[in-house]
Amino acid sequence: MSLATLPVSTSVPNFRGPRPTSVVRSDARGRVTVVAPDLRIADSPAASVLRVASVEGPISRDIAARATGLSIATVNRQVSALLGAGLLRERADLTAAGAIGRPRVPFEVNHEPYATIGIHIGAIVTGIVVSDLRGRILGAVEIPTPGGPSSDALAIITRSAGAFASRWHRRTPLWVGVALGGRVDGATGIVDHPRLGWENAQVGSIVGGGLGLPVSVSGHVEAMAGSELLLTPARAEASSTGTSLYFYARETAGIALTIDGRVHTPSTGPGSIAHLPTGSNVLCECGKRGCLEATVSDRAVLALAVERGVLAPGTGVSALYQAAHDGSAPARRILVERAQVLGRSVGLLRDLFNPDRVVLGGQAFTEYAAGIPHVAEAFASTSTLPRKDIRITGFGSKVQEFAAAVVSLSAVYSDPLASMRRAAA
């Protein structure tokens, strides 16, 4: 489906009644509003004030000035502008006894009237989340990723997202964010996803048009790295300088780099570690043996489990985890072998990039805790550099949910006032 074939509507849906399948929110030239995701800790005054309100609010203006390093006059101006845009609200009920004047009135993020919609399109499962402006997940649902042409699959996903978001009919949706694998052009929202058979998929125009919202589209591993920056306040300060390597493994494998508080997003799309050699004997679809993704993906370990008689054909990967937890030695052996391959791969990449921090995410790490010591041992025996900060993501099995959420919030976080103007256009 091309952009020109989408019908145009100037009305803004409110999710309260039956929804048309193709409603486009357009600018003056009849185009869907696609905004490249901005996965960074923004340092503009408005972004800084909104961030401190989200992390520490309710907060007074003088404390916000100290926390952001801005002058009290600048904070006052930004608070006034953000109040006017509806992004902040004052809490007069929390004013300290004896305090005089409006600057003493605490403010916080005005999170209750608004929501954003996040969609993570996986190779097997698609997750849909609704978030508030603080990055809290209000609700999440999963559907099987539809097969067939990208236009049909995206239309199904969009209808499901609209139906799910309609449960929060008292909130105004501001933005939709889509995170997925493949080669993503964030500026246009166009994606090539070989695993799904998508080429030149019009993700931004179909999803944004179908929901009637501005839309941002991101590679999913970059989005996961972005969630570590923007949705983990306790660690954000440490992540705002230096470099971080984010390594993801589940059905696919990928990496992302964060440099001084910004996720590195190459103009031609993310690189790939799918065919990183591991030394295994597994045949990859590329014709070679031992490629990383063909060795450690869920489908790979399931195929091995069936081959070794651990599971029956057609069983899901959760059954393999359960068998290992229940004491099956063959199931444990398969998961330990995967953990060792993952540890060696992370060690090689750590030596290649020499980041200040390494973050491991994805169910290949989080769903079998007993495998983590084997990851650590293989990593230590492979990496030749002194050990630094390496940890498992704090999002656990919800990394895909928060990746989708942060894409839907990235524009608001990086340029709050402009994003609100776009959302209200």
C-alpha positions in Angstrom: 0.0 0.0 0.0 1.5 3.3 -1.0 1.1 6.6 0.8 -1.0 8.0 -2.0 -3.6 5.3 -1.7 -4.5 6.0 1.9 -7.7 8.0 2.4 -7.2 11.3 4.2 -9.3 12.6 7.1 -8.8 15.9 8.9 -10.6 14.7 12.0 -8.9 13.3 15.0 -10.3 10.0 16.4 -10.8 9.7 20.1 -11.1 5.9 20.3 -14.5 6.1 21.9 -16.6 4.6 19.1 -16.2 2.2 16.2 -13.0 2.9 14.3 -12.5 3.0 10.6 -9.8 0.7 9.3 -7.9 3.5 7.5 -8.0 7.0 9.0 -5.1 9.2 8.2 -4.0 12.1 10.3 -2.2 14.4 7.8 -0.4 17.6 7.6 -1.4 20.4 5.3 0.1 18.5 2.3 -2.0 15.4 3.0 0.9 13.3 4.5 1.0 11.1 7.6 3.2 12.7 10.3 6.2 10.4 10.6 8.8 11.6 13.0 12.2 9.9 13.4 12.6 8.6 16.9 15.0 10.6 19.0 16.5 8.1 21.5 18.6 10.3 23.7 18.7 12.2 26.9 17.7 15.6 25.5 19.3 18.7 27.1 17.0 21.4 26.0 15.4 23.4 28.8 11.9 22.1 28.2 13.0 18.5 27.9 15.2 18.9 31.1 12.3 20.3 33.1 9.9 17.6 31.9 12.4 14.9 32.7 13.0 16.1 36.2 9.3 16.3 36.8 8.9 12.8 35.5 11.7 11.4 37.6 11.4 13.4 40.9 8.0 15.1 40.8 6.1 16.6 42.5 9.0 19.0 42.6 9.3 22.8 43.3 10.9 25.2 40.8 13.9 25.9 43.0 14.7 22.2 43.4 14.1 21.7 39.7 16.6 24.4 39.0 19.3 22.8 41.1 18.6 19.3 39.6 18.7 20.6 36.0 21.5 23.2 36.3 19.1 25.8 34.8 18.5 29.2 36.3 15.3 29.7 38.3 14.1 32.2 35.6 14.5 29.6 32.9 12.8 26.9 34.9 9.9 29.3 35.5 9.5 30.0 31.8 9.6 26.3 30.9 7.2 25.3 33.6 4.8 28.0 32.4 5.1 26.7 28.8 4.7 23.1 29.8 1.7 23.9 31.9 0.1 25.7 29.0 0.8 22.7 26.7 -0.9 20.4 29.3 2.2 18.4 30.0 2.6 19.5 33.6 0.2 20.2 36.4 0.6 22.1 39.7 0.0 20.5 43.0 -1.1 23.4 45.3 -2.3 20.8 47.8 1.4 19.9 48.4 2.6 23.4 49.0 4.7 23.6 52.2 3.0 25.4 55.1 4.0 29.0 55.2 5.3 29.1 51.6 4.3 32.2 49.7 4.1 32.7 45.9 3.4 30.4 42.9 7.1 29.4 42.5 6.7 27.4 45.8 3.9 25.3 44.3 5.2 21.9 43.3 4.6 20.6 39.8 4.6 17.1 38.2 3.9 15.5 34.9 0.2 15.7 33.9 0.1 12.0 33.1 -3.6 11.2 33.7 -5.2 12.8 30.6 -2.8 11.3 28.0 -1.5 8.0 26.7 0.8 6.8 23.9 0.5 3.5 22.0 3.6 1.3 21.5 3.8 -1.7 19.1 6.6 -4.2 19.0 6.4 -6.4 15.9 8.3 -9.6 16.5 9.0 -12.5 14.2 6.5 -14.6 16.0 4.5 -12.4 18.4 3.5 -8.7 18.2 3.1 -6.8 21.5 0.9 -3.8 22.0 1.2 -1.5 25.0 -0.5 1.7 26.2 1.7 3.9 28.4 1.4 7.2 30.3 3.8 10.1 29.9 6.0 8.9 32.7 6.8 5.7 30.8 4.5 3.5 33.0 2.9 0.6 31.1 -0.9 0.9 31.7 -1.7 -2.3 29.8 -0.2 -4.8 27.4 -1.5 -7.5 25.1 0.1 -9.9 22.6 -1.2 -11.2 19.2 0.5 -13.6 16.8 2.4 -11.6 14.1 0.2 -11.8 11.0 1.6 -13.4 7.9 1.1 -12.4 4.3 1.9 -9.1 2.6 3.1 -6.3 4.8 0.2 -4.0 4.0 -2.3 -6.7 5.2 -0.3 -7.6 8.2 0.1 -4.0 9.3 -3.6 -3.3 8.8 -4.4 -6.2 11.2 -1.9 -5.0 13.8 -3.2 -1.4 13.5 -6.8 -2.5 14.1 -5.7 -4.6 17.1 -3.8 -1.6 18.5 -6.8 0.7 18.1 -9.2 -1.8 19.7 -6.8 -2.3 22.7 -6.2 1.5 23.1 -9.9 2.2 23.1 -10.1 0.6 26.6 -8.5 3.9 27.9 -11.2 6.0 26.4 -10.8 8.7 29.0 -7.2 9.4 27.9 -6.2 11.3 24.8 -3.7 9.3 22.6 -0.8 11.5 21.6 1.6 9.3 19.6 2.2 5.8 18.3 5.6 4.2 18.3 6.6 1.0 16.4 9.7 -1.1 17.2 10.7 -4.0 15.0 13.7 -5.8 13.5 15.0 -5.5 10.0 16.3 -2.4 8.3 14.4 0.6 9.5 14.4 4.1 7.9 13.2 6.2 10.8 12.7 9.3 8.7 10.1 7.7 6.4 8.9 4.8 8.5 9.7 2.4 5.7 11.1 -1.1 6.7 12.7 -4.0 5.0 12.3 -7.1 7.2 13.6 -10.3 5.5 12.5 -12.6 8.3 8.9 -11.5 7.8 9.3 -11.3 4.1 8.6 -7.5 4.1 10.3 -5.3 1.5 9.6 -1.5 1.4 6.9 -2.0 4.1 5.1 1.3 4.7 5.0 0.8 8.5 4.8 4.5 9.4 2.1 5.5 6.9 -0.1 2.4 7.6 0.1 2.4 11.4 0.1 6.2 11.8 -2.6 6.6 9.2 -4.8 3.8 10.6 -4.6 5.2 14.2 -4.8 8.9 13.2 -1.7 9.7 15.2 1.8 11.0 14.6 4.1 7.9 14.4 7.8 7.1 15.0 9.4 3.8 13.8 12.6 2.4 15.2 14.8 -0.7 15.1 13.8 -2.8 18.1 17.3 -3.3 19.6 18.0 0.5 19.4 14.6 1.0 21.1 15.6 -1.4 23.9 18.9 0.5 24.4 16.8 3.7 24.4 14.6 2.4 27.1 17.6 1.8 29.3 18.5 5.5 28.9 15.0 7.1 29.2 13.0 4.8 31.3 15.4 3.8 34.1 15.9 6.9 36.1 18.1 5.3 38.7 20.7 4.4 36.1 20.2 7.2 33.6 22.8 9.4 35.1 25.5 6.7 34.8 24.4 6.0 31.2 24.5 9.6 30.1 28.2 9.6 29.6 30.6 7.1 28.0 29.5 4.1 25.9 27.1 1.2 26.4 26.7 -2.0 24.3 23.3 -3.5 24.4 23.1 -7.2 23.3 19.7 -8.7 22.6 18.8 -12.4 22.0 15.5 -14.1 21.7 14.1 -15.1 18.3 16.6 -12.8 16.7 19.9 -11.4 17.9 21.1 -7.8 17.7 23.2 -5.1 19.2 23.0 -1.3 19.7 25.5 1.2 20.9 24.8 4.2 23.2 27.3 7.0 23.1 27.1 9.9 25.7 23.4 9.5 26.3 22.4 8.9 22.7 21.6 5.7 20.9 23.7 5.4 17.8 21.4 5.0 14.8 23.3 4.7 11.5 21.7 6.5 8.6 21.5 3.3 6.6 20.0 1.3 9.4 21.5 -0.9 12.2 24.3 -3.4 11.6 23.7 -7.1 12.0 25.2 -9.8 14.1 22.9 -12.5 12.8 25.7 -14.2 11.0 28.5 -13.8 13.5 30.4 -17.1 13.5 30.1 -19.2 16.6 31.8 -22.4 15.7 28.6 -24.5 16.0 27.6 -27.0 13.4 24.1 -25.5 12.9 23.2 -24.9 9.3 22.0 -21.3 8.6 19.6 -20.3 5.9 22.5 -18.4 4.4 24.2 -21.7 3.6 26.9 -21.4 6.2 27.2 -23.2 9.5 27.5 -21.7 13.0 25.9 -18.3 12.4 24.8 -16.7 15.7 21.1 -16.3 15.1 20.8 -19.8 13.7 22.4 -21.2 16.8 20.9 -19.2 19.7 17.4 -18.2 18.5 14.3 -19.8 20.1 13.5 -21.7 16.9 17.1 -23.1 16.9 17.0 -24.4 20.5 13.5 -25.8 19.9 14.7 -27.6 16.8 17.6 -29.1 18.8 15.3 -30.1 21.6 13.0 -32.0 19.1 16.1 -33.6 17.5 17.3 -34.8 20.8 13.9 -36.1 21.9 13.5 -33.6 24.7 10.3 -32.1 23.3 7.6 -33.2 20.8 7.4 -31.3 17.5 5.2 -28.2 17.7 6.0 -27.4 21.3 6.8 -23.8 22.3 10.0 -22.6 23.9 8.3 -22.2 27.3 8.0 -25.9 27.5 11.8 -26.2 27.2 12.3 -23.7 30.0 9.8 -25.6 32.1 11.5 -28.9 31.4 14.8 -27.5 32.5 13.2 -26.0 35.7 11.7 -29.4 36.4 15.1 -31.1 36.3 15.4 -32.4 32.8 19.2 -32.8 32.2 18.9 -32.8 28.4 16.8 -29.6 28.5 19.4 -28.0 30.8 22.2 -29.0 28.5 20.6 -27.3 25.5 20.1 -24.1 27.4 23.6 -24.2 28.9 25.0 -24.7 25.4 23.1 -21.6 24.2 24.3 -19.6 27.3 27.9 -20.5 26.5 27.6 -19.4 22.9 26.0 -16.1 24.0 28.7 -15.5 26.5 31.5 -16.0 24.0 29.7 -13.8 21.5 29.2 -11.0 24.0 32.9 -11.3 24.9 34.1 -10.9 21.3 31.9 -7.9 20.8 32.9 -6.4 24.1 36.6 -6.6 23.0 35.7 -5.2 19.6 33.9 -2.1 20.9 35.4 -1.8 24.4 32.3 -0.1 25.9 32.1 1.3 29.4 29.0 -0.9 30.1 27.4 -4.0 28.7 23.7 -4.7 29.0 22.2 -8.0 28.2 18.5 -8.2 27.2 16.0 -10.6 25.8 14.4 -13.9 26.9 17.4 -15.9 26.0 19.0 -14.3 29.1 16.1 -13.6 31.3 13.9 -16.7 31.1 16.5 -19.2 32.4 18.3 -17.7 35.3 20.4 -20.8 35.8 22.1 -20.1 32.5 23.5 -16.7 33.6 26.6 -18.1 35.4 27.4 -20.0 32.2 27.1 -16.8 30.2 29.4 -15.0 32.7 32.0 -17.8 32.6 32.1 -17.9 28.8 32.3 -14.2 28.6 35.2 -14.0 31.1 37.1 -16.7 29.3 36.7 -15.0 25.9 37.1 -11.3 26.7 40.7 -10.2 27.1 39.9 -6.8 28.5 39.6 -5.9 32.2 36.1 -6.5 33.5 33.8 -3.5 33.7 30.1 -3.0 34.2 28.1 -5.9 32.7 24.5 -6.6 33.8 21.1 -8.0 32.8 18.4 -5.5 31.9 16.1 -4.6 34.7 13.1 -4.9 32.4 13.3 -8.7 32.5 10.9 -10.4 30.1 9.2 -7.1 29.3 12.0 -5.6 27.2 9.9 -5.6 24.1 7.1 -3.7 25.9 9.4 -1.0 27.1 11.1 -0.8 23.7 7.7 -0.1 22.1 6.8 2.4 24.8 10.0 4.4 24.5 9.6 4.9 20.8 6.1 6.2 21.4 7.4 8.6 24.0 10.7 9.7 22.4 9.4 12.7 20.5 7.6 14.0 23.6 10.7 13.5 25.7 13.1 15.2 23.2 11.0 18.1 22.2 7.9 18.4 24.4 6.3 21.5 23.1 6.8 20.8 19.4 5.5 17.2 19.9 2.3 18.5 21.6 1.8 20.9 18.7 2.1 18.0 16.2 -0.2 15.8 18.3 -2.9 18.6 18.4 -2.5 19.7 14.8 
